[in-house]
Amino acid sequence: MRLSITIIITIALLSLFTTGAADMLGIGKTCVFSAVKARLLMNGKPVANTKVRREWNWNKPRYDESMTDEQGYVTFPAVFESSVSRLLPIELVIPQRILVDIDGEFREIWLNDKRNAEENMEYFGKKFNVVCELTDEEKHYDAPFGNGKLTICKLNMEN
């Protein structure tokens, strides 16, 4: 009897996630990448009309792309996904990257492992608003848990 109840519950949960009903109900909802606002500069000048790719990998690799405007700004909306794995007692780790197309080749400018399901946790509750000077060297920023960030970007404290 107990085994059949467990099987029924498992099938019900799987059907929620495979039909998209979990997304509508917000079950296992996770911010896999917070909204991003970045300004790209090269030697202090805006990098205009350049492709920027944002990648993440939670259950499967995904990405989106956008272009910088004339002032070098690029924005991405927050991305939320749902998964049955959020109902399990496992550690959340979402690899994230931001890359810029420079002369036909993508260059990584931001690398992180997101370990919190809430939005804006890439910068511990601050909005993801950065300035990236493409001539700067990458720096490693320690995080309380995990590997921290490797980036050329600096958090913009103005907004």
N, C-alpha and C positions, 0 to 999 in steps of 0.2 A: 504494500500500500504506500509506504513512505517513498520507495523508489519511483513509483508511478507519479506521485505528486512532484517529485524533483524533476522528472522528465517533462511533465506538462509545463512546469514553470520555466524550464530551460527553453523549450520550444516556443513558449509565449514571448520570452525575452528576445530570442533570436528573430522571431517574426517582427517584433517592434523595430529592431535595428535594420533589418533587411528591407522593410517596406517604407522606411522613412518616417514612420510614426514616432520614433524616439526623438527625431529632430523637432517635430511639431510639438511634442510634449516637453521638450527640454531635458530628457533623460540622458545622463552622461555627457551633458553639454560642456565643452571645453574650448577655451580660447587658445587656438593653436598658434596664432600670430596676431599680436595687437595691431591696432591702426598705426601706420607709420607715416611720419612727415620727415623728409630728409632734404637737405640742401647739399648738392654736390658742387665742389669747387676744384679748379685746377690752377695752382699758383694764385689763389685768391680770386679768380674770375669764375663766374657761373658756367657750369657744364650744361649747355642747352641742347634740347632735342636728342637726348641719349636714352637708350633703352636700359631699364633697370628691372632685374628679376628678383623676386622674393620666393624662397623655397622653404618648405618644411616637410617633415616626415613623421606622421603619426598614423600608424596602421598602413599607410602607403605613401610614396613620394608624391608631392603636389607642388605646383608653383603658379604664380601669376606674374604678369609683366605690366609695366607702365612706362611712360616717357617723361623725362624732365621737361619743365617749361623753359621759357627764355631766361628766367632768373636762376635756373638750376634746381628748382624744387620738384620733388616727386612725392606723391601720396598714395597710400594703399589703405583700404578699409580693413577693419578687424575681421578675422576669419574664425568662425566657430564651427566645430564638428562635434558629433556625438558618437560614442562607442560603448559597447557593452563592457569593455575593459575598464572603464571608469567605475564600474560597480564592483570590481575586484580589488582586493587589498594589494595593489602593486604600485611601484614607484612610477611617477609620470616623468617621462623624458621625451621632449620633442626637439630634435635637431632643427635649427633654423639657420638660413643664410640669406644674405643680400649680395647680389652681384651687379656689376655695371659693365655694359658693353663698351669696351674701349678699342677702337679700330678693328671691330669684328670679332673680338675675343672677350669673353666674360671674365672679369676680375672680381674676386671675392673682397668685399669691403667690410663685412660684418658676419660674425659666426658666433652662435650661441646655442646652448641647450636649455630650453624652457622647462622648468620643473614645477610650475604652478599653473593651475587651470584658469585662474582669473586673468582678466584683461589688464594690460599695463604692468605686468610683473617682470618683463624683460629688464626694466629699470626700477624694480622694487616699488611699484606704485606710481611712478612718475610717467607722464605721457611720453611715448616713443617719438621724440622730436630731436633730431640730430643734425649736426653739420659735419660733412665729410670732405676733408681736404685730400684729394687723391694723390698728392705728392708726399703726404705724411707716411711714416712707417707704422706698421701694425703694432698695437699695444695689447697686452693681456691684462684684463681686469678680473681680479678674483671674485668669486661668488661664495656665499656661505655654504652652499651645497653644489657639488658638481664642478665643472671645469671653468666656469666663468665665461667671459667674452673675449674674443680676439677681433679687434676692429681698428680702423683708422678714424672712425667717427667719434665725435664728442657730443655729449648730451647738451642740447640747447636749453639753458635755464630760463631764457626770456619768455618762452611759451612752448 
